[in-house]
Each structure stands twice: as C-alpha cells, then as structure tokens.
Amino acid sequence: MLLLYTSFQALSPLSAPLLVFCLLAQSLWHRAPPHKVPLRSPVVLVFRLRAPVVNSQTGPQSSTVTAFSSSASISSVASLSSTSIQPTATPQSPIPGVFPATDPSNPPSVQDTEVPDFAPAWSTAHQKAQAQIANYTLEELVTVVTGIDALDLVGRCVGNIADINDWPGLCLNDGPLGVRLADYITAFPPGINTASTFNRSLIRTRGLFMGTEFKGKGVNVALGPMMNMLRVPEAGRNFEGFGADPFLSGEAAYETVLGMQAGGVQACAKHFIDNEQETNRMTSSSDVDDRTQHEIYAQPFLRSVMAGVSAVMCSYNLINDTHACQNNLSMNGILKEEFGFQGHILYINLLRLKNTDWGATHSTLSATAGLDMTMPGGDTGVAGLNTFFGDTLVEFVNNGTIPLSRVQDMAQRVLASWYFLHQDSPSYPAVNFNANAPGDEATNEHINVEDDHFTVVLDIGRASIVLLKNVGNALPLVKPRSILLAGSDAGLALIGPNEFPNAVGDDGILAIGGGSGCPFTIFAFQPLEAIQIRARKDRTTVSWILDDFNLARAGNMAIGTSAALVFVNADSAEGSDRTNLTTHDDAEQLILAVAAQNNNTIVVTHSVGPLIVDSWIEHPNITGVLWAGVSSSETGNAITDVLYGAFNPSGRLPYTIAKNITDYPAQVSTLLEIPYSEGLDIDYRWFDAKNITPRYEFGFGMSYTMFAYSDLSIEAVNDTDNAQADLISNWEAGNASPSGLGSSTALWLHRPAFQVSFNVQNTGGVAGGEIPQLYIQMPPSAGEPPSILRGFSDVFLEPGETQTVTIFLTRHALSIWDVVSQGWIKPQGTMTVQVGASSRDFRLTGVIPL
C-alpha cells in the first residue's frame, strides 16, 4: 500500500480521490490477526497490499487485505477528522475533591485520589485557538501544521513551526531523558530506571524538573515521554520506556506527563502505537488483536490523556497492515474519540534525521486519518514531492480532496495545546540554544537550566538499584580491609562522557542508552571515583583493573581481597536491537575469572534491560548482585551509597529476568508481519500462564531488612455525589460501558471504587523502604493471565515500625475490554486480591466485594 500511496503522490494531487477511497476504506478497520475474532463483519473493499509473507508461527499469510466498515459506535472518517473538535471531551461536570477542574500548571498532588478534570482548561484553550485562526488564510493554517523544512528554512530546534503574524511558532525538541543537543541541562535517568523505583513522587519530580528545563530553553513541545512496552527483551529502546507491565507503564506515564506539563512544556506521548522493536521498524506490521491493544499497548497512552497530555507522536510501524500515522482507527477511533484526546498528533520524518524517530508519514491523506502535524516538514522520499503537507496539503484542499474544516481542526488543535500550557504568556522564554548547530556562539546563549536537578538523578539512581542476591549479608560493606574493582564499567570512558554521538557506543561506565532520546551528559561520577572517596574514610585499600579481557590478571588481583567487585554492562540504542542478552565484551568471563579466586565476589550490572545471568549467578563465590540499570550521571554515587548501606536498596525489577532467552514470549522478529500471538501474556504474565520459572520475577527486589504484611481489609468506596450512577449500575450489572467521546477515560471508570488496606512492618534491624504490590486474579470467565498488577505503593519504615498502606482500585482496573460490545465490562465471577513483595511473592489474600 505504501507503493500505491507513493505513486499517487508522485503523479498529482488530482489523482487523489481514488486514493482517498482506498485509504479510508482500509483505515476504518485493522485486519484482525487470523486467530482472533474480528469486531465487525467484512464489507466494502478488497485490494492487494504486498507479496505473501511466511510467518513461522501461523504459516503463510495472505497477501490480500480486507477492509471493514465502521460501526455506528466509531464515527466515519469524515465526521471524525473534518469536524471541528468539541472543546469538552466529557459530559461530567467538575466535582470538587473528586473530579476537580484542573489546570496543567497545578495538577493534584501525588497523594491525592482525585481524578483531574482538564476539560475546562481545554475548552478555554480551544476557544482561544479558534479565535486565533479565525482570520488565517489556508496557507497560514497549513503553516501551523507543517515543519519549516517545507519552506527550505532551518530552525534552532529539532522540529520548528514558523511564526505567523503575532504568533511566534513552535520549537519541538528531543527527548524523553532531557533537552537534547543543548548545554547546561540535566541528563535525567531513563524511564526504565525511573520505573524501577515504583515511586510516584520520584517519577513526578523527575517530570517536573525535566519540564522546567525544556521551558527554560524555550522549547514548546518536549518529544517524550516514551511509553512503548517491553514486549521484546532485546529491543533497542527499552531503556527509554517504563518496563513490561501496562499498569506500571501507565502510572509512570501519568506522573511524568503531569510533572512535565506542570513545568510548562507540552509533553508528547510516544510512539503511538505498537512500536516494540527497532528491526524493520519502518516496514513491519505489528499484528495486534483489539483486546490486547486496549488492555496492554494503549494503556500508557490512555493514562497520558487523563494527565492532559498535549501531544502524541505516532509511530513508524504498521498496525495490522496500515501505517500507524495514517491509521484512522488508532488515531481517530481510539485516541481522539474513545480517549477524548484534545491535543495534536504529530509525526517526525526519518528521512531527514537518520537513526532518529522522525519518519512515519507516507501520505498527505494521513490528515484524514487523524494526523495533525508533520515534522520536520520536508523530504518525502518521493521524486518531485517536497512535502506531504505544506503546498501539497494546500493543493489537496483546493481540489476538494481534503475539506478545509479538517485543516482548521488540525491548526486549532496545535494552537490549543500552546494555549493550554500558557505558552502565550509574554514571560515564556524564547529559544536560546541551537540543536542543529550546538557550537554556534551566535545562536547558543548558554542559558543554565540545571538548578539542583542532580538531586532527583541521585535519588532515582539509588532507589532504582535492585538487590538481586545477598548471601550471608555480604552487603552492605562494612569497612573492608581491601577491595578490588574489576571491569571497564567501573571507570570513565577514555574520552569524556559524550565520546559517542548520541551515546551510541559503550566505553567505561554505562550511564545511559543511545539514540535521539539521549541528551548530553554534563558530567559522570563513576564507581571507582565514588568508592575511593568512601575507602579513604574507611582506610580501605583499593585496587582496580579496567581491562575486561585480561582475565588472568583480574583473577590474580582478586586473591586475598576482602571483596572483589566486578562491574559489567549491556548497552543498546535507537536504530537497532540487541542481538543477544549477554554482557558487553563477553564480561561473563570476567565475572567467572574473578569469582574463581575470591569467595566474596559482588557483581554490579549496568544494563538497558534483561540479561541471561545463569552462566554465573549460582557460582558459590558470588555473594552479592546489584542490578543498577542505567541511571545517568550520578550512578557511581548511587551505587556506592547502596554498597555501603547509606541507602537501603528498594528498587524492583520492571521486567522479568529469565533463565533462557527462549523462555520469553517474544524475541526480535525479522518478519514483515509480526504476530503478537502471546496476546495479553507478556513478560511475567506469560511465565505465570505457562508455568515457567524465571530467574528473577517481575517486581522482585531484596532489602537489607525484612518486612511483614498483615491485616488486609477490602471495602467499597461510598460515593456521596451520585455522579454517573447510571453508568456505575450498568457496569455492576455486568454490561459493557457505552461507547462515545471520552468513553474510556470517563470519571466513573477511573475514580476509586474499592479501598484495599493492610499493614506493613519492618521486622529487621535497619531502616528501609518496601514496595507493596497489589495483583488481581480474575475469574476464569475473564480469559486473563493468572495475575495482573493493579496497584503499588512505597513505604519507608524504621526498625519495628508499622504503617498502614492503602491502595485504591478503580472499575477500570477490574474490567476487561469486550471486543463485541466495544466497551469495558466486569467479568462474571470472583475477583481475588493478592498483596505482596513481587509478582510471585504474595503475602495477603482477599476477595473484592462486588
């Protein structure tokens, strides 16, 4: 179909009416994978997509794609894409203390159970945007939605929208870890470590500090957070996201968006949707059934919309054979209609910036499927065609292919997001750096926006470290007589912290992954430096060898030392996937060489994701393992604090560590049709469903102390406001939620419905933090995995101290997506609550009083 689009574009916009018909018919419906039940009966159109592809799991795939008609519950393309947006996405009026009218600059606190109502703020923003564009010409409307490359201009940001009269235009810049290609900024910990904390306050603070830095540099749209799922353990960008569970990823996305936008910048949730590997990311189709899409891959984006996210970036892959950025069902049907998203959807053109995440539009007609902005605006890859939007979009409107009202809607959405974040304020900073020429002194004003943001980098660094093994209380270290540090990961790179462009390379301490999401690292504290400072205090003799290959020397140096610390890592970057789940430089051999000579060997691992550790994890001389992830510039200090007990480890694995790579439900695929045949059973859900024993389960993490759980209580929350009582009664009766604008983000689905309380006591001898986790076990009728995460908290306790922990459950958390009725439904039967310390360590059991 891409060839068809390209050929039509190359001929003339006058040829577009037939293309409109083809695109609209196709994108009204995703082709369901053959083993799944389609939602609607096939009608309308059949056309040839591409040659047959052999799928090793399901056999030869047909090269004929059937398009389906839309049901009444999801409006036609014309009504969804060409009509001006309704300013309010929910009929429910604000309710103080429950559903308060909320401005993005002042979100509810992390402790609040309120569901923020951004509808009034969006309504005001859209009214201002509508007034702003009232007198815009067609060319000016198109300018609002087209990057300046289409005008042969060069801006100072990664993406730029030109100014129009008194409107200053927009600066869009990477990325999910901080302001990329700028100085005097903070390189924040990647999403994977942030999720490892299971700590909402730290996640929110990271977002807030990041948002203030983007604003301080004059950026309007920050291209993050990234929230794709860790479906494939080798995927190159896993470190940018929030792990392998949709609930954890959704809550991390929610807190991050709230924080970033409180800081003043427009957050951009990416990549929508099913962009789960780098291999063939521009040409492969993620074939996902409707239920899995809603319950797994769309969950972080739903929570982002509930957090008031201003922008969403569509992805490069195809979804059930339709490109994500011209997929009507995903963009119009799910995001704008079902979720009630009121901001703008953008894409970024990979053809201009190689190995980055620009590049997902293939047709001007993407506008009819819901795309609102194209970046950077030029380079279509089609001979004779400079831009898919710009002049081409003007021509499509003038010849009647695309209605003017749709372009007005696109421009209104873009401007409304600008007003929503109060970026019309005279005090909003102008762009003061140059991402395209960082060394240009004329355009880089060197504005320092760092403040004391290193504090949250250190806090997340410490709180994200997972203690995997601790034999005989080998940790924390207590004034050891002598220690050895072995491995290049213990020290600095040979050339500064930014030796490799975009951090695509591995030398010395691994603090961050690589690609367009990675900012400059201003400094890096490596373990060797931090540990020596502590060793001087303890009068400890320190020796080190930073050569990963001199195994004999490393082993000999380990002889007789009080402790031998081996530092290893595993890197990845955007643009490619890992080819294995082993360490850089085959450092497993270094671990074994040292362990052979020292009976108190402690392994510290920096990794972008899971590794297979079974070749060494059970070695009798390996007494301790710290899983440090990638926590950015303060990682040396964070590791030292945990090694010596200044910080009691409380991090938890946001994914499963398997015994064998084949134990995972999915690996990197080279197929152009990638079947998501595991359905709902990703990561720990698969291990539970298939009764596979992992090496370390999702949510696992040890402490230097111990915790006891008791006194579980589960009771319904009594709503006194009677809001949406009819919808609640409908759900309680076992009926599906009605469809419509904002139906999946409605208040009644997401307000607290049940309160789960229990006590946690520190029964050990030192203070520490515990991460209680709540899992739901659905009745067999639900067809769900055995256990699914539906809540978590963090609690810090002194020795002997007991605290009551309360976790609220929503109706959405207790629902499944019904593909027939296209709504959320309560499964019939008993729902069990399991509370404990991981996905396989349950301490308390109860039943929800439905």
CORHUPE-V485951 format. One record per residue. RES is the residue in one letter. PHI is phi as a letter, one per 30 degrees, with the letter a starting at -180 (999 if undefined). D_FIRST is the distance of its C-alpha to the first C-alpha in whole Angstrom. Layout:
BEGIN
res = [RES & RES]
phi = [PHI & PHI]
d_first = [D_FIRST & D_FIRST]
END
This chain:
BEGIN
res = [M & L & L & L & Y & T & S & F & Q & A & L & S & P & L & S & A & P & L & L & V & F & C & L & L & A & Q & S & L & W & H & R & A & P & P & H & K & V & P & L & R & S & P & V & V & L & V & F & R & L & R & A & P & V & V & N & S & Q & T & G & P & Q & S & S & T & V & T & A & F & S & S & S & A & S & I & S & S & V & A & S & L & S & S & T & S & I & Q & P & T & A & T & P & Q & S & P & I & P & G & V & F & P & A & T & D & P & S & N & P & P & S & V & Q & D & T & E & V & P & D & F & A & P & A & W & S & T & A & H & Q & K & A & Q & A & Q & I & A & N & Y & T & L & E & E & L & V & T & V & V & T & G & I & D & A & L & D & L & V & G & R & C & V & G & N & I & A & D & I & N & D & W & P & G & L & C & L & N & D & G & P & L & G & V & R & L & A & D & Y & I & T & A & F & P & P & G & I & N & T & A & S & T & F & N & R & S & L & I & R & T & R & G & L & F & M & G & T & E & F & K & G & K & G & V & N & V & A & L & G & P & M & M & N & M & L & R & V & P & E & A & G & R & N & F & E & G & F & G & A & D & P & F & L & S & G & E & A & A & Y & E & T & V & L & G & M & Q & A & G & G & V & Q & A & C & A & K & H & F & I & D & N & E & Q & E & T & N & R & M & T & S & S & S & D & V & D & D & R & T & Q & H & E & I & Y & A & Q & P & F & L & R & S & V & M & A & G & V & S & A & V & M & C & S & Y & N & L & I & N & D & T & H & A & C & Q & N & N & L & S & M & N & G & I & L & K & E & E & F & G & F & Q & G & H & I & L & Y & I & N & L & L & R & L & K & N & T & D & W & G & A & T & H & S & T & L & S & A & T & A & G & L & D & M & T & M & P & G & G & D & T & G & V & A & G & L & N & T & F & F & G & D & T & L & V & E & F & V & N & N & G & T & I & P & L & S & R & V & Q & D & M & A & Q & R & V & L & A & S & W & Y & F & L & H & Q & D & S & P & S & Y & P & A & V & N & F & N & A & N & A & P & G & D & E & A & T & N & E & H & I & N & V & E & D & D & H & F & T & V & V & L & D & I & G & R & A & S & I & V & L & L & K & N & V & G & N & A & L & P & L & V & K & P & R & S & I & L & L & A & G & S & D & A & G & L & A & L & I & G & P & N & E & F & P & N & A & V & G & D & D & G & I & L & A & I & G & G & G & S & G & C & P & F & T & I & F & A & F & Q & P & L & E & A & I & Q & I & R & A & R & K & D & R & T & T & V & S & W & I & L & D & D & F & N & L & A & R & A & G & N & M & A & I & G & T & S & A & A & L & V & F & V & N & A & D & S & A & E & G & S & D & R & T & N & L & T & T & H & D & D & A & E & Q & L & I & L & A & V & A & A & Q & N & N & N & T & I & V & V & T & H & S & V & G & P & L & I & V & D & S & W & I & E & H & P & N & I & T & G & V & L & W & A & G & V & S & S & S & E & T & G & N & A & I & T & D & V & L & Y & G & A & F & N & P & S & G & R & L & P & Y & T & I & A & K & N & I & T & D & Y & P & A & Q & V & S & T & L & L & E & I & P & Y & S & E & G & L & D & I & D & Y & R & W & F & D & A & K & N & I & T & P & R & Y & E & F & G & F & G & M & S & Y & T & M & F & A & Y & S & D & L & S & I & E & A & V & N & D & T & D & N & A & Q & A & D & L & I & S & N & W & E & A & G & N & A & S & P & S & G & L & G & S & S & T & A & L & W & L & H & R & P & A & F & Q & V & S & F & N & V & Q & N & T & G & G & V & A & G & G & E & I & P & Q & L & Y & I & Q & M & P & P & S & A & G & E & P & P & S & I & L & R & G & F & S & D & V & F & L & E & P & G & E & T & Q & T & V & T & I & F & L & T & R & H & A & L & S & I & W & D & V & V & S & Q & G & W & I & K & P & Q & G & T & M & T & V & Q & V & G & A & S & S & R & D & F & R & L & T & G & V & I & P & L]
phi = [999 & e & d & d & e & d & d & d & d & d & d & l & d & d & d & d & e & d & d & e & e & d & d & d & d & d & d & d & a & d & d & d & e & d & d & c & d & d & d & b & d & d & b & i & a & b & b & d & c & a & d & e & b & d & c & d & c & c & i & e & c & d & c & c & c & c & c & b & d & d & d & d & d & b & d & d & e & d & d & d & c & c & c & d & d & d & d & c & c & b & d & d & d & e & b & e & i & b & b & d & e & b & c & d & d & b & d & e & d & d & d & d & c & d & c & d & c & d & e & d & d & d & d & d & d & d & d & d & d & d & d & d & c & e & c & d & d & e & d & d & e & d & d & d & c & b & d & d & e & d & c & h & c & b & c & c & c & d & b & b & c & d & d & b & h & d & c & d & i & b & c & c & b & d & a & d & c & k & d & d & i & b & c & h & b & c & d & d & e & e & e & d & d & e & d & d & d & h & b & d & d & d & d & d & d & e & d & d & d & d & d & d & d & d & d & d & d & i & d & c & b & d & d & l & d & c & b & d & d & d & d & c & d & c & e & d & c & e & d & d & c & c & j & c & c & d & d & e & d & d & d & d & d & e & d & d & d & e & d & d & d & d & d & j & c & d & d & b & d & b & c & d & a & i & c & c & a & c & d & h & d & c & b & d & c & d & c & b & d & d & d & d & e & d & d & c & d & d & e & d & d & e & d & d & d & d & d & i & e & d & b & b & c & d & c & d & d & c & c & h & i & b & e & e & d & b & c & d & d & d & d & d & d & d & d & d & d & d & d & i & d & c & c & c & c & b & b & b & d & d & d & d & c & d & i & b & c & c & k & b & c & b & a & d & d & e & d & d & c & k & d & c & a & c & b & d & j & c & h & d & i & c & e & i & c & d & a & d & c & h & d & d & d & e & d & d & d & d & c & i & d & b & d & e & d & d & d & d & d & e & d & d & d & d & d & d & d & d & d & e & c & h & d & d & d & e & d & d & d & d & e & b & b & b & d & d & a & e & d & d & d & d & c & c & d & h & d & d & c & d & h & c & d & d & d & d & d & d & d & d & e & d & d & c & d & c & d & c & b & a & d & i & h & e & c & d & d & b & h & d & d & a & b & c & c & b & j & d & d & d & b & d & d & d & b & h & d & b & d & c & e & h & i & d & l & b & a & i & e & c & c & a & d & b & k & d & d & c & d & d & c & d & a & b & c & c & e & e & d & d & d & d & d & d & d & d & d & c & i & c & d & c & b & a & b & c & c & d & c & d & d & d & d & d & d & d & d & d & d & i & d & d & a & c & c & c & c & b & b & b & c & a & a & e & j & a & c & d & c & a & c & c & d & d & i & h & d & e & d & d & e & d & d & d & d & d & c & b & d & b & c & c & c & c & c & c & b & d & a & d & b & c & c & d & d & b & d & c & e & d & d & c & c & b & b & c & c & c & i & b & c & i & d & c & d & d & d & d & d & d & d & d & e & c & i & d & b & d & e & b & d & b & d & c & a & c & c & d & d & b & d & d & d & d & d & b & b & e & c & c & d & d & c & c & d & d & d & d & h & d & c & c & h & d & d & d & d & d & d & c & h & c & d & d & d & b & d & e & i & d & l & c & b & d & b & b & b & c & c & a & h & d & b & b & b & d & d & d & d & c & d & i & d & h & d & d & d & d & d & d & d & d & d & i & c & d & d & d & d & k & d & i & d & d & c & d & e & d & d & c & d & e & c & b & c & c & b & a & c & b & b & d & c & c & c & b & d & a & c & c & c & d & b & c & c & c & c & d & d & e & d & d & i & c & e & e & b & b & d & b & a & a & b & b & b & c & b & d & e & i & d & b & b & c & c & b & b & c & c & c & d & d & d & c & c & b & d & c & d & d & d & h & a & d & b & d & d & d & k & d & c & c & c & c & c & a & c & a & d & b & b & c & c & b & b & a & b & d & d & d]
d_first = [0 & 4 & 5 & 5 & 6 & 9 & 10 & 11 & 12 & 14 & 16 & 17 & 17 & 19 & 15 & 14 & 15 & 13 & 10 & 12 & 13 & 9 & 9 & 12 & 12 & 10 & 11 & 15 & 15 & 14 & 14 & 17 & 18 & 20 & 23 & 23 & 24 & 22 & 23 & 22 & 22 & 19 & 19 & 17 & 14 & 12 & 9 & 8 & 5 & 7 & 11 & 13 & 15 & 18 & 20 & 23 & 24 & 23 & 22 & 19 & 16 & 14 & 11 & 11 & 10 & 13 & 13 & 16 & 18 & 20 & 24 & 27 & 27 & 24 & 24 & 21 & 19 & 21 & 24 & 23 & 21 & 23 & 27 & 29 & 30 & 33 & 35 & 36 & 34 & 36 & 39 & 42 & 44 & 45 & 48 & 50 & 50 & 47 & 45 & 46 & 45 & 43 & 43 & 40 & 43 & 45 & 44 & 46 & 47 & 46 & 49 & 48 & 47 & 45 & 42 & 41 & 40 & 39 & 38 & 41 & 40 & 37 & 38 & 40 & 38 & 35 & 38 & 39 & 35 & 36 & 39 & 38 & 35 & 37 & 37 & 34 & 33 & 29 & 29 & 31 & 29 & 26 & 28 & 28 & 25 & 24 & 25 & 28 & 26 & 25 & 28 & 29 & 31 & 32 & 33 & 35 & 33 & 29 & 28 & 30 & 30 & 32 & 35 & 36 & 40 & 41 & 38 & 38 & 34 & 33 & 33 & 30 & 31 & 30 & 31 & 32 & 35 & 37 & 36 & 35 & 36 & 39 & 43 & 45 & 43 & 43 & 40 & 40 & 40 & 36 & 35 & 36 & 39 & 39 & 38 & 41 & 43 & 43 & 45 & 43 & 46 & 45 & 41 & 42 & 44 & 42 & 39 & 42 & 43 & 40 & 39 & 42 & 42 & 38 & 40 & 43 & 41 & 40 & 36 & 35 & 31 & 32 & 28 & 30 & 30 & 28 & 28 & 25 & 27 & 29 & 27 & 27 & 30 & 29 & 27 & 27 & 27 & 29 & 32 & 31 & 30 & 33 & 33 & 32 & 33 & 31 & 35 & 36 & 33 & 33 & 36 & 36 & 33 & 35 & 38 & 37 & 35 & 38 & 40 & 38 & 38 & 42 & 42 & 40 & 37 & 33 & 32 & 28 & 27 & 24 & 22 & 20 & 19 & 19 & 19 & 22 & 22 & 21 & 20 & 16 & 16 & 13 & 11 & 13 & 12 & 15 & 16 & 19 & 21 & 22 & 26 & 25 & 23 & 26 & 28 & 27 & 25 & 25 & 29 & 29 & 27 & 29 & 32 & 31 & 31 & 34 & 35 & 34 & 32 & 31 & 27 & 24 & 22 & 18 & 17 & 15 & 13 & 11 & 13 & 12 & 9 & 8 & 9 & 13 & 13 & 11 & 13 & 15 & 17 & 18 & 19 & 20 & 21 & 22 & 23 & 25 & 26 & 27 & 28 & 29 & 28 & 29 & 28 & 25 & 22 & 21 & 19 & 20 & 19 & 19 & 19 & 22 & 24 & 23 & 24 & 24 & 22 & 20 & 17 & 14 & 13 & 10 & 11 & 14 & 13 & 13 & 17 & 16 & 15 & 18 & 18 & 21 & 22 & 20 & 22 & 23 & 22 & 21 & 19 & 16 & 15 & 15 & 18 & 20 & 18 & 20 & 19 & 16 & 19 & 23 & 23 & 20 & 20 & 24 & 22 & 20 & 23 & 25 & 23 & 23 & 19 & 20 & 23 & 26 & 27 & 24 & 24 & 28 & 27 & 25 & 28 & 30 & 29 & 29 & 32 & 33 & 33 & 35 & 38 & 37 & 38 & 41 & 40 & 41 & 44 & 46 & 47 & 44 & 44 & 42 & 40 & 42 & 40 & 38 & 35 & 34 & 38 & 40 & 42 & 43 & 46 & 46 & 43 & 43 & 46 & 47 & 47 & 48 & 46 & 47 & 50 & 51 & 47 & 48 & 50 & 47 & 45 & 49 & 49 & 45 & 46 & 49 & 48 & 44 & 46 & 46 & 50 & 48 & 52 & 55 & 58 & 62 & 61 & 60 & 58 & 59 & 61 & 65 & 66 & 66 & 68 & 65 & 62 & 59 & 56 & 54 & 50 & 48 & 47 & 50 & 50 & 49 & 46 & 48 & 46 & 46 & 44 & 41 & 41 & 38 & 35 & 33 & 35 & 33 & 36 & 39 & 43 & 45 & 45 & 42 & 41 & 38 & 34 & 32 & 29 & 29 & 30 & 34 & 36 & 39 & 42 & 45 & 47 & 47 & 50 & 50 & 52 & 55 & 56 & 56 & 58 & 60 & 61 & 62 & 63 & 66 & 67 & 67 & 69 & 66 & 66 & 63 & 61 & 58 & 56 & 52 & 51 & 49 & 50 & 54 & 54 & 58 & 59 & 57 & 59 & 62 & 62 & 61 & 64 & 67 & 64 & 65 & 61 & 58 & 55 & 52 & 49 & 45 & 42 & 38 & 36 & 32 & 30 & 26 & 24 & 25 & 26 & 30 & 30 & 33 & 35 & 38 & 40 & 40 & 43 & 43 & 45 & 46 & 49 & 50 & 51 & 52 & 55 & 56 & 56 & 58 & 61 & 61 & 61 & 60 & 57 & 54 & 50 & 48 & 45 & 42 & 39 & 35 & 35 & 36 & 38 & 40 & 43 & 45 & 46 & 49 & 49 & 52 & 54 & 57 & 58 & 55 & 56 & 54 & 50 & 49 & 45 & 44 & 41 & 40 & 42 & 42 & 45 & 48 & 47 & 50 & 52 & 50 & 51 & 55 & 55 & 54 & 56 & 59 & 59 & 59 & 55 & 55 & 52 & 50 & 46 & 44 & 41 & 38 & 36 & 38 & 39 & 39 & 41 & 38 & 35 & 34 & 35 & 32 & 30 & 27 & 27 & 24 & 21 & 20 & 17 & 13 & 14 & 17 & 19 & 22 & 24 & 27 & 26 & 29 & 31 & 30 & 33 & 36 & 35 & 34 & 37 & 39 & 37 & 38 & 41 & 40 & 43 & 42 & 44 & 43 & 42 & 40 & 42 & 45 & 47 & 51 & 54 & 57 & 59 & 58 & 57 & 58 & 57 & 59 & 59 & 56 & 55 & 53 & 53 & 51 & 51 & 53 & 51 & 54 & 52 & 50 & 47 & 44 & 47 & 45 & 42 & 44 & 45 & 42 & 41 & 44 & 44 & 41 & 39 & 35 & 35 & 34 & 31 & 30 & 30 & 31 & 32 & 31 & 33 & 36 & 40 & 41 & 38 & 39 & 43 & 45 & 46 & 48 & 50 & 51 & 54 & 55 & 58 & 57 & 60 & 60 & 63 & 63 & 65 & 62 & 60 & 57 & 53 & 52 & 48 & 49 & 45 & 45 & 43 & 42 & 42 & 41 & 42 & 41 & 39 & 37 & 35 & 35 & 36 & 40 & 40 & 38 & 39 & 40 & 42 & 44 & 47 & 49 & 53 & 55 & 59 & 62 & 64 & 65 & 63 & 61 & 59 & 57 & 53 & 51 & 48 & 46 & 44 & 42 & 40 & 37 & 38 & 39 & 36 & 33 & 30 & 30 & 27 & 28 & 30 & 28 & 31 & 33 & 36 & 39 & 39 & 42 & 45 & 47 & 45 & 47 & 47 & 48 & 49 & 49 & 49 & 45 & 43 & 45 & 49 & 50 & 53 & 53 & 52 & 52 & 50 & 49 & 51 & 48]
END
